[in-house]
Amino acid sequence: MNNFSYTKAGDIGQAIDLTNNNTGNKIVAGGTNILDLLKYFVTEAETVVDINRIEGLNGLTEHTEGGVRLGALMTNADTAYHPVIEQKYPLLSKAILAGASAQIRNMATNGGNLLQKTRCYYFYDPVTACNKRVPGSGCSAKEGYNRIHAILGHNENCIAVFPSDMCVALAALDAIVQISGPEGDREIQFADFHRLPGDTPEIDNNLKQGEIITGITLPAETFSEHYSYLKLRDRSSYSFALVSVATAFTLENDLIKEVRIALGGVSHKPWRVKEAEQFLTGKAPSEENFALAADIILQGASGFQHNEFKIGLAKKAIIRNAAMALHPESQRPGAKPSL
């Protein structure tokens, strides 16, 4: 770990000034990712800026017109177990509880979850080529062991995947990210927050220099009746997804009125294809229709030597999770989903 200074920001303005005026300064909240990056020499910092004492960035606020605001410093655990989230946004609760470990969820913050880095082996290994870590150096994963890597949205510059479970649910729920920065406050639709690798794989999101996430807004539509989060992984706890799916429906007259499907573990950002949702709208919630929607979602998917199996796995996961969303009670241990 390189040497760095440590300071505490007293308010948002001070935190913005400290990071806007010096690109070497890094924000820390829960520290569950940034400290690993520093420890393994993946990144460096001149000063670590602690924002935990800033008021107004914690807690949950319900809006009178519907929807809620989640503070950026609210922990993942407090969010998942909050009665409002459990009752009104159970998809988000289940997605958060599928991620990391209880100890990490107790420390990790909502804002930090959105900003975490990929868990690509080569990104964390400073002696290997990685365009995300050192732009222009190459991508070792393409010819290396790439079992956990992307099947959608990748290119020759980067095939890493975004690791968050929480963000898959936020993508499905059409969340909005609230931001403060040198130019004032603004909001970003969740679908526009994270980036595909393109020509700049080292840039993960559309935050500008000096900007800080202050909160996350969840719309009034909760999808609390028909929902499911399915995470397929190599072991049942503290493991990142090979494929994950967040699915939510509203039904009317036994037909799909509205549907959301988002995938994790398959791309550089949570993957959502609205054409597939439009296809399902107004149709019967059948295995055949879910399979056709899965084909739309996975159009153009391509794998590498060790991860081509994820394409078929993703299709099966989409179909299975849709059945689970129709019958949330099927998510209890030992239950089997049915269409």
C-alpha positions as CSV (number, residue, x, y, z in Angstrom):
1,M,0.0,0.0,0.0
2,N,1.3,3.4,-0.9
3,N,1.6,6.1,1.8
4,F,-1.3,8.6,1.9
5,S,-2.8,11.3,4.1
6,Y,-6.2,11.1,5.7
7,T,-8.7,13.8,6.3
8,K,-12.4,14.1,7.3
9,A,-14.8,16.2,5.2
10,G,-17.2,18.2,7.3
11,D,-19.7,18.9,4.6
12,I,-20.4,18.2,0.9
13,G,-18.7,21.4,-0.2
14,Q,-15.5,20.5,1.5
15,A,-15.5,16.9,0.1
16,I,-16.2,18.3,-3.4
17,D,-13.3,20.8,-3.1
18,L,-10.9,18.2,-1.9
19,T,-11.6,15.8,-4.8
20,N,-12.2,18.4,-7.5
21,N,-8.9,20.2,-6.9
22,N,-6.7,17.1,-6.7
23,T,-7.4,14.0,-8.8
24,G,-5.1,12.0,-6.4
25,N,-7.5,12.4,-3.6
26,K,-10.0,9.5,-3.0
27,I,-13.3,9.3,-1.2
28,V,-13.8,6.7,1.5
29,A,-17.1,5.8,3.2
30,G,-17.5,2.1,4.1
31,G,-14.1,1.3,2.6
32,T,-15.0,-2.2,1.5
33,N,-13.5,-1.7,-2.0
34,I,-11.2,1.3,-2.0
35,L,-9.0,-0.1,0.8
36,D,-8.5,-3.3,-1.2
37,L,-7.6,-1.3,-4.3
38,L,-5.0,0.7,-2.2
39,K,-3.7,-2.4,-0.4
40,Y,-3.1,-4.3,-3.7
41,F,-1.5,-1.3,-5.5
42,V,-4.3,-1.3,-8.0
43,T,-4.8,2.5,-7.3
44,E,-3.0,5.2,-5.4
45,A,-4.1,8.1,-3.3
46,E,-2.5,11.3,-2.1
47,T,-5.2,11.8,0.5
48,V,-8.1,9.7,1.5
49,V,-11.2,11.9,2.2
50,D,-13.6,10.4,4.8
51,I,-17.2,11.5,4.2
52,N,-18.9,9.6,7.0
53,R,-19.5,12.6,9.1
54,I,-21.4,14.6,6.5
55,E,-25.0,15.2,7.5
56,G,-27.9,14.5,5.1
57,L,-26.3,11.5,3.4
58,N,-27.8,8.8,5.6
59,G,-31.2,7.3,6.2
60,L,-34.3,6.7,4.1
61,T,-36.9,9.3,3.3
62,E,-40.4,8.5,1.9
63,H,-41.9,10.9,-0.6
64,T,-45.5,12.0,-0.2
65,E,-46.1,11.4,-3.9
66,G,-44.6,7.9,-3.6
67,G,-41.1,6.6,-3.9
68,V,-38.3,6.8,-1.5
69,R,-34.8,8.4,-1.2
70,L,-31.9,6.2,0.0
71,G,-29.0,8.1,1.5
72,A,-25.6,7.4,-0.1
73,L,-24.1,6.7,3.3
74,M,-26.9,4.3,4.4
75,T,-25.3,0.8,4.6
76,N,-26.4,-2.1,2.4
77,A,-27.6,-4.0,5.5
78,D,-29.7,-1.1,6.8
79,T,-31.2,-0.7,3.4
80,A,-32.0,-4.4,2.9
81,Y,-33.6,-4.8,6.3
82,H,-35.5,-1.4,6.4
83,P,-39.2,-2.1,6.8
84,V,-40.1,0.2,3.9
85,I,-37.7,-1.6,1.5
86,E,-38.8,-5.1,2.7
87,Q,-42.4,-4.2,2.2
88,K,-42.4,-2.0,-0.9
89,Y,-39.2,-2.9,-2.7
90,P,-38.6,-6.5,-1.8
91,L,-36.7,-7.0,-5.1
92,L,-34.0,-4.6,-3.9
93,S,-33.9,-6.2,-0.5
94,K,-33.3,-9.7,-1.9
95,A,-30.7,-8.5,-4.3
96,I,-28.6,-6.8,-1.6
97,L,-28.8,-9.8,0.7
98,A,-27.5,-12.0,-2.2
99,G,-24.3,-10.0,-2.3
100,A,-21.1,-10.1,-0.3
101,S,-21.2,-11.2,3.3
102,A,-23.1,-10.0,6.4
103,Q,-19.9,-8.3,7.7
104,I,-19.4,-6.4,4.4
105,R,-23.0,-5.4,4.1
106,N,-22.8,-3.9,7.5
107,M,-20.0,-1.6,6.3
108,A,-20.6,-1.1,2.6
109,T,-22.6,2.0,1.7
110,N,-25.2,2.5,-1.1
111,G,-23.1,5.1,-2.8
112,G,-20.0,2.9,-2.7
113,N,-21.9,0.0,-4.1
114,L,-22.5,1.9,-7.3
115,L,-18.8,2.8,-7.5
116,Q,-17.2,-0.5,-6.8
117,K,-14.6,-1.8,-9.3
118,T,-14.7,-5.0,-11.2
119,R,-13.4,-8.2,-9.6
120,C,-11.5,-9.3,-12.7
121,Y,-8.5,-11.3,-11.7
122,Y,-6.2,-9.4,-14.1
123,F,-7.4,-6.0,-12.9
124,Y,-6.3,-6.9,-9.4
125,D,-2.9,-8.2,-10.5
126,P,-0.6,-5.2,-11.2
127,V,2.0,-7.3,-13.1
128,T,-0.5,-8.2,-15.9
129,A,-1.8,-6.1,-18.7
130,C,-5.2,-4.5,-18.0
131,N,-6.7,-1.6,-20.0
132,K,-8.9,-0.7,-17.1
133,R,-5.9,-0.3,-14.7
134,V,-3.4,1.0,-17.2
135,P,-5.1,2.3,-20.4
136,G,-3.4,1.0,-23.6
137,S,-1.6,-1.9,-21.9
138,G,-4.0,-4.6,-23.3
139,C,-6.5,-7.1,-21.9
140,S,-5.0,-10.2,-20.3
141,A,-8.5,-11.7,-19.7
142,K,-9.2,-12.2,-23.4
143,E,-6.6,-15.0,-23.8
144,G,-6.5,-15.9,-20.1
145,Y,-8.9,-17.6,-17.7
146,N,-12.1,-15.8,-18.4
147,R,-14.8,-17.9,-16.9
148,I,-16.4,-15.1,-14.9
149,H,-16.2,-12.5,-17.7
150,A,-18.6,-10.7,-20.0
151,I,-20.8,-12.2,-22.7
152,L,-22.5,-8.9,-23.6
153,G,-21.3,-5.3,-24.2
154,H,-17.6,-6.2,-24.3
155,N,-15.0,-5.3,-26.9
156,E,-11.3,-5.8,-27.5
157,N,-10.4,-3.3,-24.8
158,C,-12.1,-5.0,-21.8
159,I,-14.3,-8.1,-21.1
160,A,-14.7,-7.4,-17.3
161,V,-18.1,-7.5,-15.6
162,F,-19.6,-5.2,-13.0
163,P,-20.0,-7.2,-9.8
164,S,-22.8,-5.5,-7.9
165,D,-26.1,-7.3,-7.0
166,M,-27.8,-4.2,-5.6
167,C,-27.2,-2.4,-8.9
168,V,-29.0,-5.1,-10.9
169,A,-32.2,-4.5,-8.9
170,L,-31.7,-0.7,-9.1
171,A,-31.5,-1.0,-12.9
172,A,-34.7,-3.0,-13.0
173,L,-36.5,-0.5,-10.7
174,D,-35.5,2.5,-12.8
175,A,-33.7,4.2,-9.9
176,I,-32.3,7.7,-10.2
177,V,-28.8,8.7,-8.9
178,Q,-28.5,12.0,-7.0
179,I,-25.2,13.8,-7.3
180,S,-23.6,17.0,-6.0
181,G,-20.5,18.5,-7.6
182,P,-18.6,21.7,-8.4
183,E,-21.4,22.8,-10.8
184,G,-24.2,22.1,-8.4
185,D,-26.7,19.2,-8.0
186,R,-27.9,16.9,-10.7
187,E,-29.6,13.6,-11.3
188,I,-28.7,10.7,-13.6
189,Q,-31.1,7.9,-14.7
190,F,-29.7,4.7,-13.5
191,A,-29.5,3.2,-17.0
192,D,-27.1,6.1,-17.9
193,F,-24.9,6.0,-14.8
194,H,-22.6,3.1,-15.7
195,R,-20.7,2.8,-18.9
196,L,-19.7,0.1,-21.4
197,P,-15.9,-0.1,-22.0
198,G,-15.8,1.5,-25.4
199,D,-12.5,3.3,-26.0
200,T,-12.2,4.2,-22.3
201,P,-12.6,1.0,-20.2
202,E,-10.9,2.8,-17.3
203,I,-13.9,5.0,-16.9
204,D,-16.7,3.0,-15.1
205,N,-19.4,5.6,-14.8
206,N,-20.5,9.1,-15.8
207,L,-19.6,11.0,-12.7
208,K,-17.6,14.1,-13.4
209,Q,-14.4,15.2,-11.5
210,G,-15.3,16.2,-8.0
211,E,-18.8,14.9,-8.1
212,I,-20.2,12.8,-5.2
213,I,-23.2,10.5,-5.0
214,T,-25.6,11.9,-2.3
215,G,-28.6,9.6,-2.7
216,I,-30.6,7.2,-4.8
217,T,-34.3,7.7,-5.6
218,L,-36.6,4.8,-6.1
219,P,-39.8,5.6,-8.2
220,A,-43.3,5.0,-6.8
221,E,-43.8,1.8,-8.8
222,T,-42.6,-0.9,-6.3
223,F,-43.3,-4.2,-8.1
224,S,-44.0,-5.7,-4.6
225,E,-46.3,-8.5,-5.8
226,H,-44.4,-10.2,-8.5
227,Y,-40.6,-10.1,-8.2
228,S,-37.6,-12.3,-7.9
229,Y,-33.8,-12.0,-7.8
230,L,-31.8,-15.1,-8.9
231,K,-28.1,-15.3,-8.5
232,L,-26.2,-18.3,-10.0
233,R,-22.7,-18.6,-8.6
234,D,-20.0,-21.2,-7.8
235,R,-20.8,-21.3,-4.1
236,S,-23.8,-20.2,-2.1
237,S,-22.3,-17.4,-0.1
238,Y,-19.7,-14.6,-0.6
239,S,-19.3,-15.3,-4.3
240,F,-19.9,-13.1,-7.3
241,A,-22.5,-14.0,-9.9
242,L,-21.8,-16.0,-13.0
243,V,-25.3,-14.8,-14.0
244,S,-27.9,-12.9,-12.0
245,V,-31.4,-11.8,-12.9
246,A,-33.7,-9.3,-11.4
247,T,-37.3,-9.7,-12.6
248,A,-40.5,-7.8,-11.7
249,F,-44.0,-7.8,-13.1
250,T,-47.4,-6.2,-12.8
251,L,-50.3,-8.3,-14.1
252,E,-53.8,-7.3,-15.3
253,N,-56.4,-9.9,-16.4
254,D,-53.7,-12.6,-16.3
255,L,-51.6,-10.7,-18.8
256,I,-48.3,-8.9,-18.3
257,K,-49.1,-5.2,-17.9
258,E,-45.5,-4.1,-17.1
259,V,-42.2,-6.0,-16.8
260,R,-38.6,-5.3,-15.9
261,I,-35.7,-7.7,-16.5
262,A,-32.1,-6.8,-15.7
263,L,-29.0,-9.1,-15.7
264,G,-25.8,-9.0,-13.7
265,G,-22.5,-10.9,-14.1
266,V,-22.7,-10.7,-17.9
267,S,-21.5,-7.2,-18.8
268,H,-19.6,-4.1,-17.8
269,K,-22.8,-2.7,-16.4
270,P,-26.2,-4.0,-15.4
271,W,-27.8,-5.3,-18.6
272,R,-31.4,-4.4,-19.5
273,V,-33.0,-4.6,-22.9
274,K,-36.2,-2.7,-23.1
275,E,-37.2,-4.3,-26.4
276,A,-37.6,-7.6,-24.5
277,E,-39.8,-6.0,-22.0
278,Q,-41.9,-4.4,-24.7
279,F,-42.2,-7.8,-26.4
280,L,-43.7,-9.3,-23.2
281,T,-46.1,-6.4,-22.4
282,G,-49.6,-7.6,-23.0
283,K,-48.7,-11.2,-23.4
284,A,-49.4,-14.2,-21.3
285,P,-46.7,-15.0,-18.7
286,S,-45.7,-18.3,-20.3
287,E,-42.4,-20.2,-20.5
288,E,-42.5,-19.8,-24.3
289,N,-42.8,-16.0,-24.2
290,F,-40.1,-15.8,-21.5
291,A,-37.8,-17.9,-23.7
292,L,-38.4,-15.6,-26.7
293,A,-37.8,-12.5,-24.5
294,A,-34.5,-14.2,-23.3
295,D,-33.4,-14.5,-26.9
296,I,-34.0,-10.8,-27.4
297,I,-32.0,-9.9,-24.3
298,L,-29.1,-12.2,-25.3
299,Q,-29.0,-11.1,-28.9
300,G,-25.4,-10.6,-29.9
301,A,-24.0,-12.4,-26.9
302,S,-20.6,-14.0,-27.4
303,G,-18.2,-15.7,-25.1
304,F,-14.6,-16.7,-24.8
305,Q,-12.7,-19.9,-24.2
306,H,-13.9,-20.5,-20.7
307,N,-17.2,-18.7,-20.4
308,E,-19.4,-19.6,-23.4
309,F,-21.5,-21.7,-21.1
310,K,-22.8,-18.4,-19.6
311,I,-25.0,-17.7,-22.7
312,G,-27.1,-20.8,-22.2
313,L,-27.0,-20.4,-18.5
314,A,-28.3,-16.8,-18.8
315,K,-31.2,-17.9,-21.0
316,K,-32.3,-20.6,-18.5
317,A,-31.9,-18.1,-15.6
318,I,-34.1,-15.6,-17.3
319,I,-36.9,-18.2,-17.9
320,R,-36.6,-19.6,-14.4
321,N,-36.5,-16.3,-12.6
322,A,-39.6,-15.1,-14.5
323,A,-41.5,-18.1,-13.1
324,M,-40.2,-17.3,-9.7
325,A,-41.3,-13.7,-10.0
326,L,-44.9,-14.8,-10.8
327,H,-44.9,-16.8,-7.6
328,P,-42.7,-15.0,-5.0
329,E,-43.6,-17.7,-2.5
330,S,-41.5,-20.1,-4.7
331,Q,-38.4,-18.3,-3.4
332,R,-38.8,-19.9,0.0
333,P,-36.2,-22.7,0.6
334,G,-37.3,-26.0,-0.9
335,A,-40.0,-24.5,-3.1
336,K,-40.0,-25.0,-6.9
337,P,-41.2,-22.3,-9.3
338,S,-44.0,-23.2,-11.7
339,L,-45.7,-21.5,-14.6
